[in-house]
Amino acid sequence: MSLRVTLRLSGSHHRKLRSLLFPGDGKEAVAIALCGRHRTEDAEVLCVHQVHPVPEHEYAERDPARVSWGTDWLIPHLLEAERRKWAVVKIHSHPTGFRGFSQADDDSDRHLFPSVHGWTQDVSVHASAVMLPDGDLFARGILDDGSFIPVARVVIAGERIRVLDSDSAEAGVPAWSSRHAQALGSATTTLLGRLRVGVVGCSGTGSFVVELLGRLGVGHLVLVDPENVEEVNLNRIIWAHRSDVGRPKVEVAREHLARMDLGTSVTVVHRDLAHPEVVAELAACDVLFGCVDSHDGRRLLNRISTFYVIPYIDTGVRLDADGAGGVDHISGAVHYLQPGGSSLLSRGVIDNDRAAAEAHHRADPSGYAALNDEGYLRGVAESRPAVVSVNGMFASMSVNELLARLHGFREDDQAHAEQRFVLHDPYYVCEDGGPPCRVLEPHIGRGDVAPLLDMPELTARGRER
């Protein structure tokens, strides 16, 4: 069985590498990245966690087409990689712009990586990568037998989402998608067909997101929702019918996408987000959409995004009404979260006390009720107003955010990290999201850890089944 390898790095790590590897003297330079990992049966994802440059005094030779360096300084990092079961990625620059591995690169990797594998015997694949002057990266995996395999995909999750595939040939654009290609070009249209996108929450807003991603030709969707269709959902789940009441929302969505027949494959998970199997499915995605209305769900998604270096687009709608036709407030927000940047916590969108209450409510409803009655937990809303046209508006904004991050048609993506639109007193606000989140930043790229996401309750839930 062939192993598919993906390398992911945040925008901040990409910027750091570019400054280290292209210091302005036109000569090759080298750094290593220590990477958390996510492993499935036939795939391995390497998530950059730390970046370390070769110290200047270790270089024996540096010129525009060749570099050599001593390796003693690596030993502390290899000890850490052994302890943490991290992968090691060697990254060097090609200032000349040569898009390939040279004979000197082959010799260097064959010399270095047997020792790396010797130090980290629990890690099956490490990698060697090249950065070009334009910031592009390509890479290959090195197995423990010394053989080279392609790194199929490099994802840079920064202000822009850059997806660099080893097999990047553009497929022919099908007739149904030709007008997308007229607007976005064949490259972006083809890229959409290669993406694996997770959508968490398939009700009001989520149903629109699923519909739009399917119509755009996204290659694979992972749909997560633990609930079944209820009669009260029929006002806003756009592909649900009365005959679907009682059926899992994700199954109804899968059948709808199959009838659409535009080439999207689908994985459905009829389970709560807070479960190891769900985390594993989402960890394999290139992009995440959060269409949930809970603080706990948003907190979990932000942690998955950070640990596995996945860009995350969050959509929320607020509608305050008196239940008898009086409306006090209608608004919504779309947040773009890049790993290592600001978070929903640092932006003030989620509250840890509220998230804890919701987590308790989910895990132990009867215990929650008792604690809530005693005043120990803040109340969790059980039912909220919902209007289909409002859901559709903000779902469209969130999918357009994905297109903007992939295609780059905006002048200033940074200024659009947070978009809010108020409908009852119309105004539109864009903000940059603020500084990196001090709570989540240390966890970027840690990948699979025990306990999962540093949350013991997730590991406990996994043992229940």
N, C-alpha and C positions, 0 to 999 in steps of 0.2 A: 504494500500500500504506500503510495506517495504521500509525503508530508507537505502540507501547504503552510508556508511561513509568512507571517505579517509582522512588519515593524511599525510601531506607532510612537510618535513623539509630539509633545505639546509645542505650541508656538513659542513659549519662553525658552524651552530647550533648543528649539531650532535656531532661534536668534543667538543664543549663547554659542552654539556650535559654529554658526557662520562667522561670528566675530573671532573665535579661537582659530578656526581653520583658514581664514582669509585675513591675516593681520595687516595686509597692505604691502607686503614685500614681494608678492608674486611667487612665493615658494610653497611647496607642499608642507602641510602640518598634520598632526595626528591627535586624536582624542579617543577615549574609550567611554562607552555608556554602560552602566549597570542597569539591567532591565528586569522588572517583574515579569511574570509569565502567566499566560492562560493556555492550558493544554486541553485539547479534546482528542478524540480517537485518531483523527487524521489531520489535525491542524495545531499550530503553535503560534501564539501571539506574543511578541516581545514588546513590552511597554517601557519606554525609557523612564528611569527613576532618578538617576544621577549621571552627570557628565563630568569627566575629569580630563584635562589636557595633559599631554606629555610635557613634563617639566623641561624648560629650555635647556638646562644643563645635561639632559639625557640625550639630546640630539647629537648623532655623530656626523650626519650629513643632511642638508636641506637644499634642494634646488627646485626649479620649476617642474621637473619631471621625475624626481626621485627623493625619497626620504629614508633615513635609517635612524634607529634609536635604541637605547638600552631598555631593558625590561625589569630591572630590579625594583623600580618604583611601583610596579604593578602588584607586588606580593601582598601588601595590605588589602588592596581591592579584591584580589583573588580569594583571600581568606574570608572577606565579607561575602563575596559571591557564593563561596562554598557553604557558609553558615546559613545564608538566606535562600539558597537555591535559585540565585539570580543568573540570568544569561549575561554574557559579555559581548558587546558589539564594538569592534574596532572601526573607527570612522576617520578617513583621511581625505584631504582635498586634492582635486585635480585643477590647479589654476589655469591650465591650458584649455580646459573644457573637454578633455578627452572622455567620451562616454563609453567606458568599458574598463575591464580589469586588465592591467598590463601584465607582462611576464614577471616583472619585478613584484607586482601585487600578489601574483600566484605564489612566488617563492616566499614572500613575507608571510602570507597566511599559512602556508604549509610548515613554516618554521615555528610560528607563534601558537597556533591553535591546538596542536597535540598537548602542549603544556597546559593550556587553559582547560582542556577537557580533563587532564590529569588532576587538576586542582578541584574540578567541579563535576564529579562523577555522576551526580544525580541529575545533571542537565544534559539533555540529548542533543540540543542544537544551540550553537552560538552563531554570530554573524559578523561579516565584514561589509562595510558600506563606504561609498564614495560620495562626497558632496561636490557639486559643480558651482561655478561662480554665481549662477542664477538662483542658487539655493536648492535646486533639485537634488534628490538622493536616489541612488539605486544600490542594491545590496544582494548578497548571497549568503545562504546559511552554510555552516561548516559542521558536518556530523562527526560523531566520535570516531568513525573510521577514516576521517580525513577527507571524505568526498565533499564536493561542493554541490549545493542545490540552490535553485533560484529563490530569492525572497519575492513572493508573488506580488506583494502590495506593501508600499510605504505610505502611511497616512500622517500628514502634518496637521494637527488639530489646533490651528491658531485663529487669527482674525479671519483668514480664509481657510477653508477646508481643502487641502490639496491631497489628492489621491493619485499616487504614482504607481502604475501597474507595470510589472515586467513585460507582460503581454498587453501593450497599449494600442494595438491596431484598432482603428475605428471600424465597427461593423456597419453594414449598410443600414440606413435609417428606414424603418418600415413605413408604408404609406400612411398608416393612422397617426404616426408621430411626425410627419413631415413638417407640419406647421410649428411644432415645438422647435425643430431644427432651424426653421427660418428665423425664429426669434433668438434662440440660444446657441445655435451652431451645432454641428454634428458631434463635436467633441464632448460637449456637456450632455447632449442627449444620449450619446453612447455611455458616458460615465454613469448616468442615472440607471441605465440598464445593468450596470455592474455592482451597484450598491446593495448592501444588506442593511436595512433600516428597521429599528425596533420602535414600535408604537405601544405605549403603556396607557391603557384606558381607551376603550372602544365604544364609548357612549356618545354624548352630544358632540363635543368638539372632536373627539377621537374618530368618530365615524366620518366626519368631513375630511380629516387628515388622511385616513385610510383611502377614501375615495380619490382624493387629489393625487396621492402618491401612486396609486394604481393607474390613474389616467396619464400620469407623467412617465409611466413605464419603468418604475423602480424595479430592479431585478428580483429582490427577495424582501419580503416583509415578515417580521416576527411580531405577532399580535398577542398582547398580554392583557387579560381581563378575567377576574374570577367570577363575574356575575352572569346571570341569565337575563334574557330580554323580558322586561315586564311591560304591562300595558302603559304605565306612566312614561316609558321610554319612547313610545311610538311617536311622540311629538317632535323628536329630535334625532333619532338614529336613522339616517337617511336611507339606509338599505334594509331596514327592518319592516316587516309586515305583521299584521295581527296573527297570522298563522305561525309566526316565529316566537310568540310569547311562550316562555318556559325553556327555550333553547339557549345554549351558551352564545353570548354575543360574538365570541371569536369564531365559532363555527358558522354562524350566519354570515359574518364578514368573509370568511374563506369561500363559502359558496358563491357569494356575490362577486368576488374577484375572479373566481373560476368562470362564471358566466360572462364577465367582462372579456376574458380571453385575450389579454394584451401582453402575455408573457411573464407576468409576475408570479413567482412561486411563493408559497406561504407556509410559515410555521406558526401554529397556534398553541398558546399556553393558557389553559383554563384554570388559572391558579393565581393566588395573591402574589404581588410583587415580592413580598418578604419571604422568599423561599430560595434555597440554593439552586434549584433547577432553573428558576426564572433568572437569577443572576447570571448563571452560566450561559443561558441563551442570549441574554442581552450583551454579555461581555464579548461575544463574537460579532457584534454589529459594528458597522462603520459610523452610524449616526443614531442618536436616540431622540424620540419625541415623547415628552411627558404631557399627557392630557388627563391629569388627575387633579382632584380638588382638595387633597389632604396635605397637611404639613409633613406627615410621616412619609407619604409616598414621594414627595418632592425631595425630602432629605435623603432617602434611599437612592433615588435616581442621580442626585448630585454626587453621592459617594461612588456609585458605579461608574459614572463619567470620569471621576478623578482617578480611581484605582486602575481603570483600564484604558485611560487616555482616549475617551470618546467624546466628540462634541455633542452637546445636549441642547435641544430647543424645548423650552417650557412654555406652555400656553395656559393662561388662567382667565376666567370670566367671573365678574362680580355683578350680581343683580340683587338689589335690595328692594323688596316690595312688601306691602302690608297684607297680601293674600286676597285683597278685595278690589284690585285694580289700581291701587295707588303705588307709584314707582318713585323711589327716592334716589336711586343711583343705578346706572348701567355703565360698566366699563370693562376693559380687559387689558391684558398685557402679554407681550411675547418677550421672552428672555433667551438670549443666546449665551450659553455657558461654555467657555473653553477651559479644558483642564489646566490647572495651575493659575487660573485667573480668579476673578471675583466669583462668589457663589450666591445662591439664593439666600443663604444664611447671612452673608456679609452685606447683601443688598436689602436686608430687612424683609424679605418676602416670606420666609418661614421662621417659626418660633420653636425653639427646642422644647419648651414646656408643652406647647400644644402638640408637637410631634410625639412626645412621650405619652401624652394622654391618648392620642389616636392609636399608637402602637399597643398600648394596654387594652384599649377597646377592641382592637382587632384580635389580639391573642387570647383575651379572657373577658368576654362581654359581661358575664355575671359578676366577676370580681371588679370590673370597671364600674358597673352600676353601683356597687356598694361603696367604692371609694369616692365616686362622684357625689353620691348622696351625702357622704360625710365631709365633702368639701376638699378632699385631697387632690382632686384632678379637675382641670378646667374642662367644661362641657364640650362635647363633640357634636356638631350639627348633624342630624340624621337626614334632613331633607332640605333642598334648596330650590328656589325658582329657576326655571330654565326656559329660554326662548330660542328656537332653532335658528333664526336669522342672526342672532348675536353669536351663537356658536360658530356658524358658518363664516362670519366675518373674521373672527380671530384665528380660526383654523387656516383660512386662506393667507392671513398675514404670516403665520408660522411656516407654512410651506414655501411662501415667497422668500422667507428668511433663509431657508435651506438653499434655494436657487441663487440668492445673492452671495452666500458664502462659497458656493461651488463655482459660480460663474464670474463673480467679481464685477458686477455691473454698477456698483455704487462707488462714489468717490471716497467715502469715509466709513468703512465697516465698523471701526472702533466706536463711533458715535451711536451706533445702532444696537449696542449690547442689550439695552432695555428699551422697549417701545410700549407706550401706554396710550390708549385711546379712550376718552370719556365721551359717551354718547348723549347723556342727559343734558350736558352743557358743553357742546362739542369742542374738544381740543385734543391735539396730538403732541406727545412729548417723546423725544429720543434722548437717551443718556448713555454714558460710556461704561457704566457698571461699577466703576471704582477700582480700588487697589486689590491685589490678590487676597484671597481669603486665608487668614492665618491659621484657621482650624483645619482646612482641607489641603493647603499647599504641601505640607510634609508627606502627604499620602499619594502624591501624583505618581502613577506608573508602578505601584506596588503589586498590582495583579492579584493572583490567587494567594491569599494569606490565611493563616489559621489564628483566630476565628475569622470567618469570611467577612470582608469589609471591616474588620476589627469590631464586629458586632456579634457577641456570643449567642444572642437569641436566634440568629440565622442558622448557625451551626446546630443549635438544639432542634430547630424545626426540621432540618434535614434528617436528623436521626429519628424523627417521629414516624417516618414512612419507609 
